[in-house]
């Protein structure tokens, strides 16, 4: 038995300070009209991107909702179509990436992801959305980012958060509390 796996991997940039390479990566994709999606935790980085990208950013969303409710994403997708957006750029955690994937899927446009947490969604073709309180997931090459940019400087707060949570759990376990 032979097994052949074919994948379309995104271009991956991993470097300290890689956030400064976003404009070059957008140019490499030959994109001109960007929708910038960020979550609240990445607001500072999104503001920097908006400033550096200037007129490339046609539309921006600075609030995301977990599990991507259709009533939330459909308004954004409609505006993206109207503005003829050709690239969704996400910066933040899994919810920002998730919303970007749904917009890319619904509008048939490319996605570029800059994760600031360790969600991992930015490297998969899996999407998820919620409609009428029902979560639906699927797979599509359309939601796999064309480029994923990892900048370790953007994840430093996540590392401290995880360490803090781990230390609190260790402290609780040592005092006899139930830990999972």
C-alpha positions in Angstrom: 0.0 0.0 0.0 1.3 3.4 -0.9 0.2 6.6 0.8 0.6 9.9 -1.0 -0.2 13.1 0.9 -0.5 16.4 -1.0 -0.6 19.6 1.0 -0.7 23.2 0.2 1.3 24.7 3.0 1.2 28.4 3.7 4.3 30.6 3.4 5.7 30.8 6.9 7.7 33.7 8.2 9.2 33.2 11.7 11.4 35.9 13.0 11.7 38.4 15.8 10.4 41.7 14.4 8.6 40.0 11.6 5.6 42.3 12.0 7.6 44.8 10.1 7.6 42.5 7.0 3.8 42.5 6.6 3.7 45.1 3.8 6.3 43.2 1.8 4.3 40.0 2.2 1.2 41.7 1.0 3.1 43.1 -2.0 4.4 39.5 -2.7 0.7 38.4 -2.9 -0.1 41.4 -5.1 -2.9 42.5 -2.9 -4.2 46.0 -2.8 -7.4 46.1 -0.6 -7.0 44.7 2.9 -9.5 43.9 5.6 -7.6 44.0 8.9 -9.2 41.9 11.7 -7.8 42.0 15.2 -9.0 41.0 18.6 -8.9 43.3 21.6 -5.6 41.8 22.9 -3.8 42.7 19.7 -5.2 46.3 19.4 -1.7 47.9 19.8 -0.2 45.7 17.1 -3.2 46.2 14.8 -2.9 50.0 15.2 0.7 49.7 14.2 -0.2 47.7 11.1 -2.9 50.1 10.1 -0.4 52.9 10.4 2.3 51.1 8.4 0.0 49.8 5.7 -1.8 53.1 5.2 -4.2 53.1 2.3 -3.9 49.4 1.8 -6.3 48.9 4.8 -9.7 49.6 3.4 -11.7 48.1 6.3 -10.9 47.1 9.8 -12.6 45.1 12.5 -11.2 45.3 16.1 -13.7 43.1 17.9 -14.2 39.4 17.4 -16.7 36.9 18.7 -15.8 33.4 19.7 -17.2 30.6 17.5 -17.9 33.1 14.6 -21.6 33.6 14.7 -23.1 34.0 11.2 -25.1 37.1 12.3 -21.8 38.7 13.2 -19.6 37.5 10.2 -22.2 38.1 7.5 -22.2 41.8 8.0 -18.4 41.9 7.8 -18.4 39.7 4.7 -21.1 41.9 3.0 -19.0 45.0 3.6 -15.8 43.2 2.4 -17.6 42.3 -0.9 -18.9 45.9 -1.3 -15.4 47.3 -0.7 -13.8 44.7 -3.1 -11.4 43.4 -0.4 -8.8 41.1 -1.8 -7.0 40.0 1.3 -8.0 39.3 4.9 -5.2 40.1 7.4 -5.8 38.8 10.9 -3.7 39.5 14.0 -4.6 38.0 17.4 -5.8 34.8 18.8 -7.9 31.9 17.5 -11.1 34.0 17.3 -9.5 36.6 15.0 -8.1 33.8 12.8 -11.5 32.0 12.9 -13.3 35.1 11.7 -10.7 35.7 9.0 -11.2 32.2 7.8 -15.0 32.6 7.5 -14.6 35.9 5.6 -12.0 34.3 3.3 -14.4 31.4 2.7 -17.5 33.4 2.2 -15.9 36.1 0.0 -13.4 33.8 -1.9 -10.4 35.9 -1.0 -7.0 35.2 0.4 -6.0 35.1 4.1 -2.8 36.1 5.9 -2.6 35.3 9.6 -0.4 36.7 12.3 -1.1 34.7 15.5 -0.4 36.2 18.9 -1.4 33.1 20.8 -0.8 29.4 20.5 -4.2 28.4 19.0 -2.7 26.7 15.9 -5.7 27.3 13.6 -3.5 29.5 11.3 -1.9 26.3 10.0 -5.0 24.3 9.2 -7.7 24.2 6.6 -10.4 23.7 9.2 -13.0 26.4 9.7 -15.8 26.8 12.2 -18.9 28.9 12.5 -22.1 29.1 14.5 -25.6 29.5 13.2 -28.8 29.3 15.4 -26.6 28.2 18.3 -25.3 25.2 16.2 -21.5 25.0 15.6 -20.6 23.8 12.1 -17.0 22.9 11.1 -15.5 21.9 7.8 -12.4 21.8 5.8 -11.5 23.9 2.8 -8.2 24.9 1.2 -9.8 28.4 0.8 -9.3 29.1 4.5 -5.6 28.0 4.7 -3.6 31.3 5.0 -1.4 32.1 2.0 1.1 33.5 4.6 1.4 33.0 8.3 3.7 35.3 10.2 5.1 34.3 13.5 6.8 37.0 15.5 7.9 35.8 18.9 7.7 39.3 20.2 3.9 39.2 19.8 3.5 36.1 21.9 5.4 37.2 25.0 2.2 38.2 26.9 0.8 34.7 26.1 3.8 33.0 27.6 3.5 35.0 30.8 -0.2 34.3 31.0 0.3 30.5 30.6 3.1 30.5 33.2 0.9 32.5 35.6 -2.0 30.0 35.1 0.4 27.0 35.5 1.9 28.4 38.7 -1.6 29.1 40.1 -2.5 25.5 39.3 0.7 24.1 40.8 0.1 26.2 43.9 -3.5 24.9 44.2 -2.4 21.2 43.7 0.3 21.5 46.4 -2.4 22.6 48.8 -4.6 19.6 48.0 -7.1 21.2 45.6 -8.2 19.1 42.7 -6.4 19.9 39.5 -7.3 18.9 36.0 
